[in-house]
Amino acid sequence: MVRWPGAYAALSRATLALPPRSRVRRSLLRRSALSAWGAWLRGDLDLVLVRFAPDFEYQPPREWHAAGMRSVYRGRAGLREWTADMREAWEWIDNRPLEVIDAGNAVVFVNHVQLRARSSGLEFDSRYGFVVSIERGLVVREQDFSDPDEALRAVGVRGSA
């Protein structure tokens, strides 16, 4: 994927052209998400960045700003900066995916997240909703919410996460 990012984007566009209820689409989305998450945890940002558009925008949850994080990170350089800020500000305890909701051009991840701020010791232990917007087969925006229902509402999905 890193050697041929255009091939990844083409495969991703083809996957997203399938109906949201397609088993193939669901399987490939799940596989891509798990691969990206694993690469991020290993620090393999080159493999993660293949999935992101050059004009990508990331908005962390408001609560994380207290740990010194910015409200918005832009572009692939911004994703690298966010990763460095995240690792500097937070000690990861656990981040476990609970549910993946395919909302067409957006995917909502509901995760159980446990974090501890390195400097203050402030802890978060709750469910979060991560909205990942996709265009042209690449992630263009991620917005994270401390309330998973708010994440679902952001993509027009009703119901409780």
RAPEBEL-V386672 format. One record per backbone hydrogen bond with DSSP energy under -1.0 kcal/mol. NH is the residue of the N-H (numbers start at 1). CO is the residue of the C=O. Records with the same first field share a line. If there is no record, write none. Layout:
BEGIN
NH->CO / CO
END
This chain:
BEGIN
8->4
9->5
10->6
11->7
12->8
13->9
14->10
15->11
16->12
17->13
18->15
22->19
26->22
27->23
28->24
29->25
30->26
31->27
32->28
33->29
34->30
35->31
36->32
37->33
38->34
39->35
40->36
41->37
42->38
44->39
45->43
48->44
49->45
51->48
52->49
53->139
56->53
57->140
58->73
59->142
64->61
65->62
67->64
68->65
69->64
73->58
75->56
78->74
79->75
80->76
81->77
82->78
83->79
84->80
85->81
86->82
87->83
88->84
89->85
90->86
91->116
93->114
94->114
96->112
98->110
99->110
101->108
103->106
107->132
108->101
109->130
110->99
111->128
112->96
113->126
114->94
115->124
116->91
117->122
118->89
121->117
124->115
126->113
128->111
129->145
130->109
131->143
132->107
133->141
134->105
135->138
138->135
139->51
140->133
141->133
142->57
143->131
144->59
145->129
151->147
152->148
153->149
154->150
156->153
157->152
END
